Amino acid sequence: MSCAGCMDAPEYQPGDSIGSVYCNRDYQERHWSDHKAHCRALGQRKKLLRAGNILKTALLTYREILYDIDLTKIECQDGVLCLYQNLRPVTARSKRGPFPAHLTTNIIHKEAALANNQCTTAMALLGRLTRKLLRGIASTIEVLDLHIGKPVTPTKLVPGPESSDAPHTVLKVGRLSSHEAWVLDTAGCQYGFQEVLVPFEKYLADKSGQIVNDPVTYDATETKDLDYFSTLPFMNKTRAQREDARLERQARLHFAEFVNTHVDSDILSGPAPKFKEKFDGFVHELKLHMLNLTVENS
């Protein structure tokens, strides 16, 4: 029998997440005094990974319900995932609605389209949820901007501005009672990255990540980016721009209400089957909650 507390924890160093296996419960109980410190460390790592998966899924679910790009085609060309769109003038409102799922059956391409240019949104939208999930797990949570040198499959809006040199924003998370530092990357699927939680040094090495500036404490609220955008005249020139901003603010606050009322402190706990049940319930309830807003605004 395996120790459920250790099972499925992510590696920080190669081979350091191997759990313990016992012939029976009696042997497990006798070994507990020697094992408990290692078990609790791996248990925290497992909760950190579970939190990362919830955060990524929350972002993608939000985007899937309230997609604001008028996509016409999704196609890979020369190693780049091209997202073809109908451009709109600044005098026209964006088309906010369900993601056009008929354009692709490839889940990786769908996630990339949902996450395209969304790391700033992710930092704001997920602030409250991140702090709630990582309470008692993280010693530090910092925002870090990076240049990604080795994307797996970058995405590009067509037509659209060149964004290959734009920095990518991630969280650098220190785990309590350890020297571990992790990257939590909720929008990395726009580069073809599938792992949401990676040891910090490994992330920089694997992605050829170049740090743009020093990390700063993560204190974002759901509307932090919108508050800043509201001070920029070129983003508030037309009635359509102002109405889009108003609706996005309303949606962010609606998401915050969900976090306050539907996310329990024990969501990360339990064996894998129980966590999957809670995870699936979280996704289902979030979809219903955000769809309720679209009905109210229709």
N, C-alpha and C positions, 0 to 999 in steps of 0.2 A: 504494500500500500504506500502511496505517495503522500507527502505532506501537502495539504491543500493550500496552505499559506505561501509556500514557495513556488508552486506550480505555475508555469507560464510567465514568470517574471522576465523582463528584458535584460540582456547583457549590458554591462558597462565596460568591463574588460572581458576578452575572450574566455569563456569557460567559468565565469564567476557567478552564473545564475543557476547552476545545477542544484536542483532540490534534493531533498532526502527521501529515500525509499526504505520501508521497513517491512519486516516479515509479518508483524501484527501490531495491534494497538499497544500491547504491553511494552514492546521494544520502543515504540514511538514515545510513550510516556516517560520511560526511563532515560531517554536521550534528550528530553526537552530542555533541561537546564543547560546543556551544552549547545543546543541548537537554536534557542529562542532569539538570540541577538541577530544571527544570520537570517533567520526566518522573518523577523520583523523588518529588517532592511530590504529583503526581497519583496516583502508584502507592500512596503511603501513604493518600491519601484513599479510593482504591478498596478497599484492605484494610480500612479502617475501616468502610466500607459493608458489605463482605462479613461482617465480624465482627458488625455489627449484625443482619444477616439471620440469621446462625447463632444468635445469642443469642435473638432473638424466636422463631425456630422451635423452639429447645430448650425455651423456656418453654411454648409451645403444645403441643408434643409431650408434655411431662411432664403437662400438664393433661389432654390428650386421653386418656391412658392411665389417669390416676388422678383422674378427675373426682369431686367430692364434693358436688355439689348435685343434689337430686332434681328435675330439671326436668320439667315437663309440657307446656309450650308456649313457643314463641318467636314474638313478634308485634310489629310496629311500630305504635305508636299515637301520633299527634300529634307525630311527630318523635322519639319515644323508643323504644328497643328494649326491650320488656318481656320479662323472663325469668320466667315463671311457675313456681313451685316448690311442692312439698309441704314445709311446715315440719315439723321434728322437735323433740321435747322434748330438753332437755339430757341426759336419762337414756337417750336412744337414740343408737346409733352412727350416724355418717354413712355413706351409701352410696358407697363408693369403688369406681369401676369405669370402664369406657369411657364416653366422652361419648356421649349419645344422639343420634347423627348423623341418625336418622330425623326429628328435629324440624325440620330446615332443610336446604335444598339451597344456601343462600346462604352462600358462604365468608366474606364479611365479617361476617355475623351470627354464624356459628359462631365465628370468631376473637374477636368481641366477647364472646360468652358464655364462652369459655375464659379470657379475660383479665379478666373482671369482678372488680373489687376485688382484683387480684392484683399490684399494683405492689410491695407490701411483700414478698410471696413472691418476686417476681422479683429484688429487690435481694439477698435472702439466697441463693436457689437458684443464681443465676448468678454469684456473686462469684468463685469459683475459675476458671470458664470465661472470664469477662470479662478477668481479669488475664492468663490464659494467652494469649488471643487478641490482646490489645492490647499485649503486651510488645514493645518496639521501635517502637511506633506512637504511643502516647499519652505525653505528658509529665506530664499530671495526669488523674486520674479522681476526680470528686467527686459526692456525692449531693446532690440538690436537690429540695426540695418546692415545688410550684406549685399555685395555684388556676387551673383551666382556665375561661376566660370564654367561649370560643367552641368548644364541641365540635361535631363534625359530626353525630353521632348518639349521644347518651349512652345508656348501658344502665341498667336498673333492675330489681332483684329484686322480684317481686310474689308474696306479701306480703314485705315486707322494710323495713329502716330507710331513711330518707332519706339519701342519700349524695352529693347534688349539691354540697354544700359541703366534702366531704372533699378533702384535698390529694392531688395526684398526684405520685408520686416518679419522677424521671428521673435519668440520669447526665449530668453536664457533663464533656465530654472535651476536653482541650487536646491538639493534635497537636504532636509533636516538631518542633523547628526551625522553628516558625511561630508566628504570633499567632492562629491559628484556634481558635475554641471551638465545639464542636458539642453538640447534645443527642442522646443515644442513648436512645430511648424504646421499650422492649421491650413494654410493656403498653398503649400508646396506642390499640390497636385497640378497647379498651373505649369510647373516645370516637368511634370511626369514623375515627381517624387511620391512614393506611396507610404513611406514610413512617416508617422506623425511625431515620433519621439526617437531622438538619436543622441548619443553622447556628443557633447559639444565639440571636442577635438576631432572626432570621427566625422561629424557633419561638415566641418570646415575642410577636412582633407578630401572626403569623397566628392563634395560639390565644388571643390576649388573656391571656397567662399572667402571673400576678402571683406574684412570688417570696415565699414564706412565711417563709423563714429563710435565713441564710447557708449556702452549700455547705460540706460537710465531706468530708474524705478518705474514699474508698470502701474499706473494709476488711472488708466483710461475709464471713462464712462461711455455709455452706449452712444452718446451724441458728441463726443469730443471732436471728431473730425468735422461733423456738421457745424458745430459752433465756430470752428475756425473758417470753414468755407463761407459762412454767412458774413464774414468780414471782408471778403474779396469781391470787389465790385463786378469783375468780369463774370463771376459765377451767379450774379443776382441781377442781371440786366433786364431780363424779360420775365413776364408773368409766368410763362411755362417753367422757367428755371426755378422761380420761387415756389411754385406749386409742387414741383417734383421734390424740392427740399423739404417742404412741409409734410408731404406724404411719407418720405423716408424717415423723417423724425418721428412721425406718428408710429410707423412700423417698428422702429428701434425701441420706443418706449413700451410698445405692446410686447415685444420680445422680453424686455426687462421685467414686465409684469409676470410673464411665464416663469422666468428664473426665480422670482420671489415666491411664487405660489406653488410651483410644481416640482422643484428640485430639492430632494431631501438630502440631509447630510450623510445618509448611509448608502447613497446610490452606488458608490464605488466598492462596497463591501460584498462579501459572499463568494461562494464557489462559482466557477465559470458558467454553469447553466443558469444559476440565479441571476448573475450579472447580465447575461444575455437577455433574460426576461425583462429586467429593469431597463436595459438599454433600448430594447425594441419598444417598450412602453413609452420611454422618453421621446423617441422619434415620432411615434404615432400621436402622442398628445401635443407635441410641438407643431406638427403639421395641422392638426385640427385647430389649434390656437391661432396660428397665422392665417389659415384659411378663413377663420371667423372674421378677421380684420378685412380681408378682401371682399367678403359678403357685405359687411357694413359700409364699405366704400363704393360698392357697385350701384 
